[in-house]
């Protein structure tokens, strides 16, 4: 089965068949496979960091708010969903 991936900043984002996941290549050339399901970031207030990838999720557990990343260049790329 053919593997297709996009590489950005040393991380390969790949999909083959029905599987999606991430392979991170270390500086020494070894690979680390990460779990397919990526847990949302969590905090006690609105996010202030820059999202790492489009679609990244953030949960404000104090105020019960959910945010989704619609960009990855500024902390203002987080959009409140509820």
mmCIF file of the N, C-alpha and C atoms, coordinates in Angstrom:
data_MODEL
# 
_entry.id   MODEL 
# 
loop_
_atom_site.group_PDB 
_atom_site.id 
_atom_site.type_symbol 
_atom_site.label_atom_id 
_atom_site.label_alt_id 
_atom_site.label_comp_id 
_atom_site.label_asym_id 
_atom_site.label_entity_id 
_atom_site.label_seq_id 
_atom_site.pdbx_PDB_ins_code 
_atom_site.Cartn_x 
_atom_site.Cartn_y 
_atom_site.Cartn_z 
_atom_site.occupancy 
_atom_site.B_iso_or_equiv 
_atom_site.pdbx_formal_charge 
_atom_site.auth_seq_id 
_atom_site.auth_comp_id 
_atom_site.auth_asym_id 
_atom_site.auth_atom_id 
_atom_site.pdbx_PDB_model_num 
ATOM 1   N N  . UNK A 1 1  ? 0.833   -1.171 0.000  1.00 0.00 ? 1  UNK A N  1 
ATOM 2   C CA . UNK A 1 1  ? 0.000   0.000  0.000  1.00 0.00 ? 1  UNK A CA 1 
ATOM 3   C C  . UNK A 1 1  ? 0.881   1.239  0.000  1.00 0.00 ? 1  UNK A C  1 
ATOM 4   N N  . UNK A 1 2  ? 0.563   2.181  -0.853 1.00 0.00 ? 2  UNK A N  1 
ATOM 5   C CA . UNK A 1 2  ? 1.368   3.387  -0.998 1.00 0.00 ? 2  UNK A CA 1 
ATOM 6   C C  . UNK A 1 2  ? 1.123   4.338  0.172  1.00 0.00 ? 2  UNK A C  1 
ATOM 7   N N  . UNK A 1 3  ? 2.192   4.906  0.718  1.00 0.00 ? 3  UNK A N  1 
ATOM 8   C CA . UNK A 1 3  ? 2.071   5.906  1.777  1.00 0.00 ? 3  UNK A CA 1 
ATOM 9   C C  . UNK A 1 3  ? 2.234   7.282  1.169  1.00 0.00 ? 3  UNK A C  1 
ATOM 10  N N  . UNK A 1 4  ? 1.335   8.172  1.517  1.00 0.00 ? 4  UNK A N  1 
ATOM 11  C CA . UNK A 1 4  ? 1.436   9.560  1.084  1.00 0.00 ? 4  UNK A CA 1 
ATOM 12  C C  . UNK A 1 4  ? 1.565   10.410 2.327  1.00 0.00 ? 4  UNK A C  1 
ATOM 13  N N  . UNK A 1 5  ? 2.410   11.426 2.243  1.00 0.00 ? 5  UNK A N  1 
ATOM 14  C CA . UNK A 1 5  ? 2.579   12.287 3.401  1.00 0.00 ? 5  UNK A CA 1 
ATOM 15  C C  . UNK A 1 5  ? 3.022   13.668 2.976  1.00 0.00 ? 5  UNK A C  1 
ATOM 16  N N  . UNK A 1 6  ? 2.803   14.600 3.876  1.00 0.00 ? 6  UNK A N  1 
ATOM 17  C CA . UNK A 1 6  ? 3.305   15.961 3.741  1.00 0.00 ? 6  UNK A CA 1 
ATOM 18  C C  . UNK A 1 6  ? 4.270   16.161 4.888  1.00 0.00 ? 6  UNK A C  1 
ATOM 19  N N  . UNK A 1 7  ? 5.432   16.719 4.605  1.00 0.00 ? 7  UNK A N  1 
ATOM 20  C CA . UNK A 1 7  ? 6.415   16.946 5.666  1.00 0.00 ? 7  UNK A CA 1 
ATOM 21  C C  . UNK A 1 7  ? 6.504   18.431 5.953  1.00 0.00 ? 7  UNK A C  1 
ATOM 22  N N  . UNK A 1 8  ? 6.448   18.774 7.244  1.00 0.00 ? 8  UNK A N  1 
ATOM 23  C CA . UNK A 1 8  ? 6.576   20.162 7.660  1.00 0.00 ? 8  UNK A CA 1 
ATOM 24  C C  . UNK A 1 8  ? 7.348   20.206 8.961  1.00 0.00 ? 8  UNK A C  1 
ATOM 25  N N  . UNK A 1 9  ? 8.413   20.963 8.980  1.00 0.00 ? 9  UNK A N  1 
ATOM 26  C CA . UNK A 1 9  ? 9.229   21.126 10.187 1.00 0.00 ? 9  UNK A CA 1 
ATOM 27  C C  . UNK A 1 9  ? 9.668   19.801 10.786 1.00 0.00 ? 9  UNK A C  1 
ATOM 28  N N  . UNK A 1 10 ? 10.048  18.847 9.929  1.00 0.00 ? 10 UNK A N  1 
ATOM 29  C CA . UNK A 1 10 ? 10.557  17.568 10.402 1.00 0.00 ? 10 UNK A CA 1 
ATOM 30  C C  . UNK A 1 10 ? 9.493   16.573 10.817 1.00 0.00 ? 10 UNK A C  1 
ATOM 31  N N  . UNK A 1 11 ? 8.210   16.919 10.629 1.00 0.00 ? 11 UNK A N  1 
ATOM 32  C CA . UNK A 1 11 ? 7.126   15.997 10.976 1.00 0.00 ? 11 UNK A CA 1 
ATOM 33  C C  . UNK A 1 11 ? 6.437   15.561 9.697  1.00 0.00 ? 11 UNK A C  1 
ATOM 34  N N  . UNK A 1 12 ? 6.277   14.252 9.526  1.00 0.00 ? 12 UNK A N  1 
ATOM 35  C CA . UNK A 1 12 ? 5.580   13.717 8.366  1.00 0.00 ? 12 UNK A CA 1 
ATOM 36  C C  . UNK A 1 12 ? 4.136   13.442 8.752  1.00 0.00 ? 12 UNK A C  1 
ATOM 37  N N  . UNK A 1 13 ? 3.210   14.112 8.078  1.00 0.00 ? 13 UNK A N  1 
ATOM 38  C CA . UNK A 1 13 ? 1.782   13.870 8.262  1.00 0.00 ? 13 UNK A CA 1 
ATOM 39  C C  . UNK A 1 13 ? 1.383   12.941 7.126  1.00 0.00 ? 13 UNK A C  1 
ATOM 40  N N  . UNK A 1 14 ? 0.947   11.733 7.447  1.00 0.00 ? 14 UNK A N  1 
ATOM 41  C CA . UNK A 1 14 ? 0.724   10.757 6.393  1.00 0.00 ? 14 UNK A CA 1 
ATOM 42  C C  . UNK A 1 14 ? -0.659  10.127 6.473  1.00 0.00 ? 14 UNK A C  1 
ATOM 43  N N  . UNK A 1 15 ? -1.092  9.591  5.347  1.00 0.00 ? 15 UNK A N  1 
ATOM 44  C CA . UNK A 1 15 ? -2.334  8.820  5.290  1.00 0.00 ? 15 UNK A CA 1 
ATOM 45  C C  . UNK A 1 15 ? -2.121  7.712  4.269  1.00 0.00 ? 15 UNK A C  1 
ATOM 46  N N  . UNK A 1 16 ? -2.489  6.509  4.611  1.00 0.00 ? 16 UNK A N  1 
ATOM 47  C CA . UNK A 1 16 ? -2.451  5.413  3.635  1.00 0.00 ? 16 UNK A CA 1 
ATOM 48  C C  . UNK A 1 16 ? -3.656  4.521  3.889  1.00 0.00 ? 16 UNK A C  1 
ATOM 49  N N  . UNK A 1 17 ? -4.445  4.313  2.870  1.00 0.00 ? 17 UNK A N  1 
ATOM 50  C CA . UNK A 1 17 ? -5.652  3.518  3.049  1.00 0.00 ? 17 UNK A CA 1 
ATOM 51  C C  . UNK A 1 17 ? -6.597  4.189  4.019  1.00 0.00 ? 17 UNK A C  1 
ATOM 52  N N  . UNK A 1 18 ? -6.935  3.472  5.078  1.00 0.00 ? 18 UNK A N  1 
ATOM 53  C CA . UNK A 1 18 ? -7.879  3.983  6.061  1.00 0.00 ? 18 UNK A CA 1 
ATOM 54  C C  . UNK A 1 18 ? -7.176  4.516  7.306  1.00 0.00 ? 18 UNK A C  1 
ATOM 55  N N  . UNK A 1 19 ? -5.860  4.581  7.287  1.00 0.00 ? 19 UNK A N  1 
ATOM 56  C CA . UNK A 1 19 ? -5.112  4.970  8.473  1.00 0.00 ? 19 UNK A CA 1 
ATOM 57  C C  . UNK A 1 19 ? -4.586  6.386  8.327  1.00 0.00 ? 19 UNK A C  1 
ATOM 58  N N  . UNK A 1 20 ? -4.739  7.178  9.379  1.00 0.00 ? 20 UNK A N  1 
ATOM 59  C CA . UNK A 1 20 ? -4.152  8.508  9.416  1.00 0.00 ? 20 UNK A CA 1 
ATOM 60  C C  . UNK A 1 20 ? -3.273  8.576  10.652 1.00 0.00 ? 20 UNK A C  1 
ATOM 61  N N  . UNK A 1 21 ? -2.187  9.279  10.569 1.00 0.00 ? 21 UNK A N  1 
ATOM 62  C CA . UNK A 1 21 ? -1.327  9.388  11.733 1.00 0.00 ? 21 UNK A CA 1 
ATOM 63  C C  . UNK A 1 21 ? -0.159  10.303 11.460 1.00 0.00 ? 21 UNK A C  1 
ATOM 64  N N  . UNK A 1 22 ? 0.750   10.344 12.396 1.00 0.00 ? 22 UNK A N  1 
ATOM 65  C CA . UNK A 1 22 ? 1.917   11.216 12.297 1.00 0.00 ? 22 UNK A CA 1 
ATOM 66  C C  . UNK A 1 22 ? 3.162   10.392 12.588 1.00 0.00 ? 22 UNK A C  1 
ATOM 67  N N  . UNK A 1 23 ? 4.179   10.589 11.776 1.00 0.00 ? 23 UNK A N  1 
ATOM 68  C CA . UNK A 1 23 ? 5.499   10.026 12.069 1.00 0.00 ? 23 UNK A CA 1 
ATOM 69  C C  . UNK A 1 23 ? 6.437   11.203 12.248 1.00 0.00 ? 23 UNK A C  1 
ATOM 70  N N  . UNK A 1 24 ? 7.098   11.256 13.369 1.00 0.00 ? 24 UNK A N  1 
ATOM 71  C CA . UNK A 1 24 ? 8.083   12.304 13.625 1.00 0.00 ? 24 UNK A CA 1 
ATOM 72  C C  . UNK A 1 24 ? 9.467   11.708 13.413 1.00 0.00 ? 24 UNK A C  1 
ATOM 73  N N  . UNK A 1 25 ? 10.274  12.379 12.609 1.00 0.00 ? 25 UNK A N  1 
ATOM 74  C CA . UNK A 1 25 ? 11.645  11.933 12.374 1.00 0.00 ? 25 UNK A CA 1 
ATOM 75  C C  . UNK A 1 25 ? 12.574  12.717 13.284 1.00 0.00 ? 25 UNK A C  1 
ATOM 76  N N  . UNK A 1 26 ? 13.271  12.010 14.160 1.00 0.00 ? 26 UNK A N  1 
ATOM 77  C CA . UNK A 1 26 ? 14.231  12.632 15.062 1.00 0.00 ? 26 UNK A CA 1 
ATOM 78  C C  . UNK A 1 26 ? 15.459  13.093 14.298 1.00 0.00 ? 26 UNK A C  1 
ATOM 79  N N  . UNK A 1 27 ? 16.259  13.908 14.929 1.00 0.00 ? 27 UNK A N  1 
ATOM 80  C CA . UNK A 1 27 ? 17.485  14.393 14.323 1.00 0.00 ? 27 UNK A CA 1 
ATOM 81  C C  . UNK A 1 27 ? 18.468  13.283 13.979 1.00 0.00 ? 27 UNK A C  1 
ATOM 82  N N  . UNK A 1 28 ? 18.372  12.137 14.671 1.00 0.00 ? 28 UNK A N  1 
ATOM 83  C CA . UNK A 1 28 ? 19.290  11.032 14.394 1.00 0.00 ? 28 UNK A CA 1 
ATOM 84  C C  . UNK A 1 28 ? 18.764  10.108 13.295 1.00 0.00 ? 28 UNK A C  1 
ATOM 85  N N  . UNK A 1 29 ? 17.631  10.475 12.659 1.00 0.00 ? 29 UNK A N  1 
ATOM 86  C CA . UNK A 1 29 ? 17.102  9.677  11.557 1.00 0.00 ? 29 UNK A CA 1 
ATOM 87  C C  . UNK A 1 29 ? 16.115  8.605  11.968 1.00 0.00 ? 29 UNK A C  1 
ATOM 88  N N  . UNK A 1 30 ? 15.901  8.415  13.279 1.00 0.00 ? 30 UNK A N  1 
ATOM 89  C CA . UNK A 1 30 ? 14.919  7.428  13.706 1.00 0.00 ? 30 UNK A CA 1 
ATOM 90  C C  . UNK A 1 30 ? 13.525  8.037  13.670 1.00 0.00 ? 30 UNK A C  1 
ATOM 91  N N  . UNK A 1 31 ? 12.514  7.195  13.541 1.00 0.00 ? 31 UNK A N  1 
ATOM 92  C CA . UNK A 1 31 ? 11.133  7.649  13.478 1.00 0.00 ? 31 UNK A CA 1 
ATOM 93  C C  . UNK A 1 31 ? 10.379  7.269  14.737 1.00 0.00 ? 31 UNK A C  1 
ATOM 94  N N  . UNK A 1 32 ? 9.444   8.116  15.124 1.00 0.00 ? 32 UNK A N  1 
ATOM 95  C CA . UNK A 1 32 ? 8.543   7.835  16.226 1.00 0.00 ? 32 UNK A CA 1 
ATOM 96  C C  . UNK A 1 32 ? 7.132   7.917  15.664 1.00 0.00 ? 32 UNK A C  1 
ATOM 97  N N  . UNK A 1 33 ? 6.364   6.840  15.780 1.00 0.00 ? 33 UNK A N  1 
ATOM 98  C CA . UNK A 1 33 ? 4.966   6.872  15.365 1.00 0.00 ? 33 UNK A CA 1 
ATOM 99  C C  . UNK A 1 33 ? 4.132   7.384  16.523 1.00 0.00 ? 33 UNK A C  1 
ATOM 100 N N  . UNK A 1 34 ? 3.259   8.326  16.245 1.00 0.00 ? 34 UNK A N  1 
ATOM 101 C CA . UNK A 1 34 ? 2.382   8.875  17.264 1.00 0.00 ? 34 UNK A CA 1 
ATOM 102 C C  . UNK A 1 34 ? 0.985   8.309  17.080 1.00 0.00 ? 34 UNK A C  1 
ATOM 103 N N  . UNK A 1 35 ? 0.220   8.280  18.135 1.00 0.00 ? 35 UNK A N  1 
ATOM 104 C CA . UNK A 1 35 ? -1.133  7.753  18.098 1.00 0.00 ? 35 UNK A CA 1 
ATOM 105 C C  . UNK A 1 35 ? -1.964  8.513  17.076 1.00 0.00 ? 35 UNK A C  1 
ATOM 106 N N  . UNK A 1 36 ? -2.864  7.814  16.401 1.00 0.00 ? 36 UNK A N  1 
ATOM 107 C CA . UNK A 1 36 ? -3.713  8.426  15.389 1.00 0.00 ? 36 UNK A CA 1 
ATOM 108 C C  . UNK A 1 36 ? -4.587  9.518  15.990 1.00 0.00 ? 36 UNK A C  1 
ATOM 109 N N  . UNK A 1 37 ? -5.188  9.258  17.140 1.00 0.00 ? 37 UNK A N  1 
ATOM 110 C CA . UNK A 1 37 ? -6.051  10.240 17.766 1.00 0.00 ? 37 UNK A CA 1 
ATOM 111 C C  . UNK A 1 37 ? -5.209  11.239 18.538 1.00 0.00 ? 37 UNK A C  1 
ATOM 112 N N  . UNK A 1 38 ? -5.373  12.494 18.214 1.00 0.00 ? 38 UNK A N  1 
ATOM 113 C CA . UNK A 1 38 ? -4.641  13.549 18.895 1.00 0.00 ? 38 UNK A CA 1 
ATOM 114 C C  . UNK A 1 38 ? -5.587  14.200 19.892 1.00 0.00 ? 38 UNK A C  1 
ATOM 115 N N  . UNK A 1 39 ? -5.225  14.176 21.148 1.00 0.00 ? 39 UNK A N  1 
ATOM 116 C CA . UNK A 1 39 ? -6.054  14.765 22.197 1.00 0.00 ? 39 UNK A CA 1 
ATOM 117 C C  . UNK A 1 39 ? -6.021  16.288 22.078 1.00 0.00 ? 39 UNK A C  1 
ATOM 118 N N  . UNK A 1 40 ? -7.141  16.954 22.383 1.00 0.00 ? 40 UNK A N  1 
ATOM 119 C CA . UNK A 1 40 ? -7.136  18.419 22.354 1.00 0.00 ? 40 UNK A CA 1 
ATOM 120 C C  . UNK A 1 40 ? -6.270  18.986 23.474 1.00 0.00 ? 40 UNK A C  1 
ATOM 121 N N  . UNK A 1 41 ? -5.753  20.176 23.236 1.00 0.00 ? 41 UNK A N  1 
ATOM 122 C CA . UNK A 1 41 ? -5.046  20.893 24.289 1.00 0.00 ? 41 UNK A CA 1 
ATOM 123 C C  . UNK A 1 41 ? -6.076  21.300 25.333 1.00 0.00 ? 41 UNK A C  1 
ATOM 124 N N  . UNK A 1 42 ? -5.635  21.458 26.575 1.00 0.00 ? 42 UNK A N  1 
ATOM 125 C CA . UNK A 1 42 ? -6.547  21.844 27.652 1.00 0.00 ? 42 UNK A CA 1 
ATOM 126 C C  . UNK A 1 42 ? -5.921  22.940 28.487 1.00 0.00 ? 42 UNK A C  1 
ATOM 127 N N  . UNK A 1 43 ? -6.764  23.815 28.994 1.00 0.00 ? 43 UNK A N  1 
ATOM 128 C CA . UNK A 1 43 ? -6.313  24.876 29.869 1.00 0.00 ? 43 UNK A CA 1 
ATOM 129 C C  . UNK A 1 43 ? -7.480  25.421 30.658 1.00 0.00 ? 43 UNK A C  1 
ATOM 130 N N  . UNK A 1 44 ? -7.205  26.409 31.505 1.00 0.00 ? 44 UNK A N  1 
ATOM 131 C CA . UNK A 1 44 ? -8.253  26.967 32.357 1.00 0.00 ? 44 UNK A CA 1 
ATOM 132 C C  . UNK A 1 44 ? -8.717  28.341 31.890 1.00 0.00 ? 44 UNK A C  1 
ATOM 133 N N  . UNK A 1 45 ? -8.327  28.743 30.693 1.00 0.00 ? 45 UNK A N  1 
ATOM 134 C CA . UNK A 1 45 ? -8.726  30.023 30.096 1.00 0.00 ? 45 UNK A CA 1 
ATOM 135 C C  . UNK A 1 45 ? -8.619  29.881 28.578 1.00 0.00 ? 45 UNK A C  1 
ATOM 136 N N  . UNK A 1 46 ? -8.948  30.940 27.874 1.00 0.00 ? 46 UNK A N  1 
ATOM 137 C CA . UNK A 1 46 ? -8.841  30.924 26.414 1.00 0.00 ? 46 UNK A CA 1 
ATOM 138 C C  . UNK A 1 46 ? -7.390  30.690 25.998 1.00 0.00 ? 46 UNK A C  1 
ATOM 139 N N  . UNK A 1 47 ? -7.160  30.053 24.838 1.00 0.00 ? 47 UNK A N  1 
ATOM 140 C CA . UNK A 1 47 ? -5.784  29.790 24.406 1.00 0.00 ? 47 UNK A CA 1 
ATOM 141 C C  . UNK A 1 47 ? -5.043  31.077 24.041 1.00 0.00 ? 47 UNK A C  1 
ATOM 142 N N  . UNK A 1 48 ? -3.755  31.104 24.367 1.00 0.00 ? 48 UNK A N  1 
ATOM 143 C CA . UNK A 1 48 ? -2.910  32.261 24.036 1.00 0.00 ? 48 UNK A CA 1 
ATOM 144 C C  . UNK A 1 48 ? -1.722  31.866 23.171 1.00 0.00 ? 48 UNK A C  1 
ATOM 145 N N  . UNK A 1 49 ? -1.599  30.572 22.873 1.00 0.00 ? 49 UNK A N  1 
ATOM 146 C CA . UNK A 1 49 ? -0.488  30.089 22.058 1.00 0.00 ? 49 UNK A CA 1 
ATOM 147 C C  . UNK A 1 49 ? -0.894  30.051 20.585 1.00 0.00 ? 49 UNK A C  1 
ATOM 148 N N  . UNK A 1 50 ? 0.088   29.925 19.718 1.00 0.00 ? 50 UNK A N  1 
ATOM 149 C CA . UNK A 1 50 ? -0.164  29.782 18.284 1.00 0.00 ? 50 UNK A CA 1 
ATOM 150 C C  . UNK A 1 50 ? -0.470  28.310 18.003 1.00 0.00 ? 50 UNK A C  1 
ATOM 151 N N  . UNK A 1 51 ? -1.570  28.020 17.287 1.00 0.00 ? 51 UNK A N  1 
ATOM 152 C CA . UNK A 1 51 ? -1.869  26.624 16.957 1.00 0.00 ? 51 UNK A CA 1 
ATOM 153 C C  . UNK A 1 51 ? -0.761  25.989 16.137 1.00 0.00 ? 51 UNK A C  1 
ATOM 154 N N  . UNK A 1 52 ? -0.581  24.682 16.309 1.00 0.00 ? 52 UNK A N  1 
ATOM 155 C CA . UNK A 1 52 ? 0.454   23.944 15.586 1.00 0.00 ? 52 UNK A CA 1 
ATOM 156 C C  . UNK A 1 52 ? -0.045  23.482 14.217 1.00 0.00 ? 52 UNK A C  1 
ATOM 157 N N  . UNK A 1 53 ? -1.342  23.145 14.130 1.00 0.00 ? 53 UNK A N  1 
ATOM 158 C CA . UNK A 1 53 ? -1.884  22.682 12.858 1.00 0.00 ? 53 UNK A CA 1 
ATOM 159 C C  . UNK A 1 53 ? -3.345  23.102 12.713 1.00 0.00 ? 53 UNK A C  1 
ATOM 160 N N  . UNK A 1 54 ? -3.807  23.181 11.477 1.00 0.00 ? 54 UNK A N  1 
ATOM 161 C CA . UNK A 1 54 ? -5.199  23.511 11.194 1.00 0.00 ? 54 UNK A CA 1 
ATOM 162 C C  . UNK A 1 54 ? -6.101  22.444 11.785 1.00 0.00 ? 54 UNK A C  1 
ATOM 163 N N  . UNK A 1 55 ? -7.190  22.855 12.410 1.00 0.00 ? 55 UNK A N  1 
ATOM 164 C CA . UNK A 1 55 ? -8.111  21.905 12.997 1.00 0.00 ? 55 UNK A CA 1 
ATOM 165 C C  . UNK A 1 55 ? -7.761  21.488 14.413 1.00 0.00 ? 55 UNK A C  1 
ATOM 166 N N  . UNK A 1 56 ? -6.653  21.979 14.934 1.00 0.00 ? 56 UNK A N  1 
ATOM 167 C CA . UNK A 1 56 ? -6.271  21.649 16.308 1.00 0.00 ? 56 UNK A CA 1 
ATOM 168 C C  . UNK A 1 56 ? -7.368  22.136 17.250 1.00 0.00 ? 56 UNK A C  1 
ATOM 169 N N  . UNK A 1 57 ? -7.599  21.402 18.316 1.00 0.00 ? 57 UNK A N  1 
ATOM 170 C CA . UNK A 1 57 ? -8.659  21.745 19.261 1.00 0.00 ? 57 UNK A CA 1 
ATOM 171 C C  . UNK A 1 57 ? -8.083  22.131 20.619 1.00 0.00 ? 57 UNK A C  1 
ATOM 172 N N  . UNK A 1 58 ? -8.812  22.995 21.303 1.00 0.00 ? 58 UNK A N  1 
ATOM 173 C CA . UNK A 1 58 ? -8.422  23.454 22.633 1.00 0.00 ? 58 UNK A CA 1 
ATOM 174 C C  . UNK A 1 58 ? -9.667  23.522 23.501 1.00 0.00 ? 58 UNK A C  1 
ATOM 175 N N  . UNK A 1 59 ? -9.594  22.984 24.720 1.00 0.00 ? 59 UNK A N  1 
ATOM 176 C CA . UNK A 1 59 ? -10.705 23.017 25.661 1.00 0.00 ? 59 UNK A CA 1 
ATOM 177 C C  . UNK A 1 59 ? -10.362 23.908 26.851 1.00 0.00 ? 59 UNK A C  1 
ATOM 178 N N  . UNK A 1 60 ? -11.193 24.909 27.085 1.00 0.00 ? 60 UNK A N  1 
ATOM 179 C CA . UNK A 1 60 ? -11.109 25.737 28.289 1.00 0.00 ? 60 UNK A CA 1 
ATOM 180 C C  . UNK A 1 60 ? -11.985 25.046 29.324 1.00 0.00 ? 60 UNK A C  1 
ATOM 181 N N  . UNK A 1 61 ? -11.367 24.325 30.252 1.00 0.00 ? 61 UNK A N  1 
ATOM 182 C CA . UNK A 1 61 ? -12.110 23.484 31.192 1.00 0.00 ? 61 UNK A CA 1 
ATOM 183 C C  . UNK A 1 61 ? -12.811 24.291 32.288 1.00 0.00 ? 61 UNK A C  1 
ATOM 184 N N  . UNK A 1 62 ? -12.359 25.498 32.569 1.00 0.00 ? 62 UNK A N  1 
ATOM 185 C CA . UNK A 1 62 ? -12.995 26.327 33.593 1.00 0.00 ? 62 UNK A CA 1 
ATOM 186 C C  . UNK A 1 62 ? -14.311 26.918 33.082 1.00 0.00 ? 62 UNK A C  1 
ATOM 187 N N  . UNK A 1 63 ? -14.268 27.463 31.871 1.00 0.00 ? 63 UNK A N  1 
ATOM 188 C CA . UNK A 1 63 ? -15.435 28.149 31.314 1.00 0.00 ? 63 UNK A CA 1 
ATOM 189 C C  . UNK A 1 63 ? -16.254 27.283 30.367 1.00 0.00 ? 63 UNK A C  1 
ATOM 190 N N  . UNK A 1 64 ? -15.832 26.014 30.222 1.00 0.00 ? 64 UNK A N  1 
ATOM 191 C CA . UNK A 1 64 ? -16.529 25.057 29.345 1.00 0.00 ? 64 UNK A CA 1 
ATOM 192 C C  . UNK A 1 64 ? -16.681 25.595 27.922 1.00 0.00 ? 64 UNK A C  1 
ATOM 193 N N  . UNK A 1 65 ? -15.557 26.043 27.355 1.00 0.00 ? 65 UNK A N  1 
ATOM 194 C CA . UNK A 1 65 ? -15.513 26.581 25.995 1.00 0.00 ? 65 UNK A CA 1 
ATOM 195 C C  . UNK A 1 65 ? -14.603 25.708 25.138 1.00 0.00 ? 65 UNK A C  1 
ATOM 196 N N  . UNK A 1 66 ? -14.940 25.590 23.859 1.00 0.00 ? 66 UNK A N  1 
ATOM 197 C CA . UNK A 1 66 ? -14.124 24.816 22.921 1.00 0.00 ? 66 UNK A CA 1 
ATOM 198 C C  . UNK A 1 66 ? -13.696 25.721 21.778 1.00 0.00 ? 66 UNK A C  1 
ATOM 199 N N  . UNK A 1 67 ? -12.430 25.606 21.410 1.00 0.00 ? 67 UNK A N  1 
ATOM 200 C CA . UNK A 1 67 ? -11.856 26.407 20.333 1.00 0.00 ? 67 UNK A CA 1 
ATOM 201 C C  . UNK A 1 67 ? -11.291 25.479 19.265 1.00 0.00 ? 67 UNK A C  1 
ATOM 202 N N  . UNK A 1 68 ? -11.272 25.960 18.030 1.00 0.00 ? 68 UNK A N  1 
ATOM 203 C CA . UNK A 1 68 ? -10.675 25.205 16.928 1.00 0.00 ? 68 UNK A CA 1 
ATOM 204 C C  . UNK A 1 68 ? -9.761  26.154 16.155 1.00 0.00 ? 68 UNK A C  1 
ATOM 205 N N  . UNK A 1 69 ? -8.621  25.628 15.696 1.00 0.00 ? 69 UNK A N  1 
ATOM 206 C CA . UNK A 1 69 ? -7.659  26.435 14.954 1.00 0.00 ? 69 UNK A CA 1 
ATOM 207 C C  . UNK A 1 69 ? -8.049  26.509 13.478 1.00 0.00 ? 69 UNK A C  1 
ATOM 208 N N  . UNK A 1 70 ? -8.192  27.737 12.982 1.00 0.00 ? 70 UNK A N  1 
ATOM 209 C CA . UNK A 1 70 ? -8.486  27.963 11.574 1.00 0.00 ? 70 UNK A CA 1 
ATOM 210 C C  . UNK A 1 70 ? -7.300  28.619 10.882 1.00 0.00 ? 70 UNK A C  1 
ATOM 211 N N  . UNK A 1 71 ? -6.169  28.600 11.516 1.00 0.00 ? 71 UNK A N  1 
ATOM 212 C CA . UNK A 1 71 ? -4.915  29.113 10.989 1.00 0.00 ? 71 UNK A CA 1 
ATOM 213 C C  . UNK A 1 71 ? -3.805  28.623 11.895 1.00 0.00 ? 71 UNK A C  1 
ATOM 214 N N  . UNK A 1 72 ? -2.576  28.961 11.567 1.00 0.00 ? 72 UNK A N  1 
ATOM 215 C CA . UNK A 1 72 ? -1.446  28.524 12.402 1.00 0.00 ? 72 UNK A CA 1 
ATOM 216 C C  . UNK A 1 72 ? -0.318  29.547 12.417 1.00 0.00 ? 72 UNK A C  1 
ATOM 217 N N  . UNK A 1 73 ? -0.717  30.822 12.386 1.00 0.00 ? 73 UNK A N  1 
ATOM 218 C CA . UNK A 1 73 ? 0.297   31.870 12.391 1.00 0.00 ? 73 UNK A CA 1 
ATOM 219 C C  . UNK A 1 73 ? 0.217   32.806 13.591 1.00 0.00 ? 73 UNK A C  1 
ATOM 220 N N  . UNK A 1 74 ? -0.926  32.809 14.305 1.00 0.00 ? 74 UNK A N  1 
ATOM 221 C CA . UNK A 1 74 ? -1.084  33.722 15.437 1.00 0.00 ? 74 UNK A CA 1 
ATOM 222 C C  . UNK A 1 74 ? -2.044  33.115 16.463 1.00 0.00 ? 74 UNK A C  1 
ATOM 223 N N  . UNK A 1 75 ? -1.955  33.605 17.688 1.00 0.00 ? 75 UNK A N  1 
ATOM 224 C CA . UNK A 1 75 ? -2.866  33.105 18.723 1.00 0.00 ? 75 UNK A CA 1 
ATOM 225 C C  . UNK A 1 75 ? -4.313  33.494 18.419 1.00 0.00 ? 75 UNK A C  1 
ATOM 226 N N  . UNK A 1 76 ? -4.533  34.454 17.570 1.00 0.00 ? 76 UNK A N  1 
ATOM 227 C CA . UNK A 1 76 ? -5.887  34.860 17.172 1.00 0.00 ? 76 UNK A CA 1 
ATOM 228 C C  . UNK A 1 76 ? -6.507  33.892 16.150 1.00 0.00 ? 76 UNK A C  1 
ATOM 229 N N  . UNK A 1 77 ? -5.769  32.867 15.741 1.00 0.00 ? 77 UNK A N  1 
ATOM 230 C CA . UNK A 1 77 ? -6.299  31.862 14.815 1.00 0.00 ? 77 UNK A CA 1 
ATOM 231 C C  . UNK A 1 77 ? -7.232  30.875 15.510 1.00 0.00 ? 77 UNK A C  1 
ATOM 232 N N  . UNK A 1 78 ? -7.310  30.928 16.851 1.00 0.00 ? 78 UNK A N  1 
ATOM 233 C CA . UNK A 1 78 ? -8.270  30.096 17.584 1.00 0.00 ? 78 UNK A CA 1 
ATOM 234 C C  . UNK A 1 78 ? -9.644  30.725 17.462 1.00 0.00 ? 78 UNK A C  1 
ATOM 235 N N  . UNK A 1 79 ? -10.653 29.922 17.107 1.00 0.00 ? 79 UNK A N  1 
ATOM 236 C CA . UNK A 1 79 ? -12.028 30.397 16.973 1.00 0.00 ? 79 UNK A CA 1 
ATOM 237 C C  . UNK A 1 79 ? -12.897 29.682 17.992 1.00 0.00 ? 79 UNK A C  1 
ATOM 238 N N  . UNK A 1 80 ? -13.660 30.459 18.759 1.00 0.00 ? 80 UNK A N  1 
ATOM 239 C CA . UNK A 1 80 ? -14.561 29.901 19.755 1.00 0.00 ? 80 UNK A CA 1 
ATOM 240 C C  . UNK A 1 80 ? -15.720 29.205 19.056 1.00 0.00 ? 80 UNK A C  1 
ATOM 241 N N  . UNK A 1 81 ? -15.995 27.953 19.426 1.00 0.00 ? 81 UNK A N  1 
ATOM 242 C CA . UNK A 1 81 ? -17.063 27.176 18.793 1.00 0.00 ? 81 UNK A CA 1 
ATOM 243 C C  . UNK A 1 81 ? -18.376 27.225 19.558 1.00 0.00 ? 81 UNK A C  1 
ATOM 244 N N  . UNK A 1 82 ? -18.341 27.512 20.865 1.00 0.00 ? 82 UNK A N  1 
ATOM 245 C CA . UNK A 1 82 ? -19.597 27.549 21.632 1.00 0.00 ? 82 UNK A CA 1 
ATOM 246 C C  . UNK A 1 82 ? -19.648 28.723 22.571 1.00 0.00 ? 82 UNK A C  1 
# 
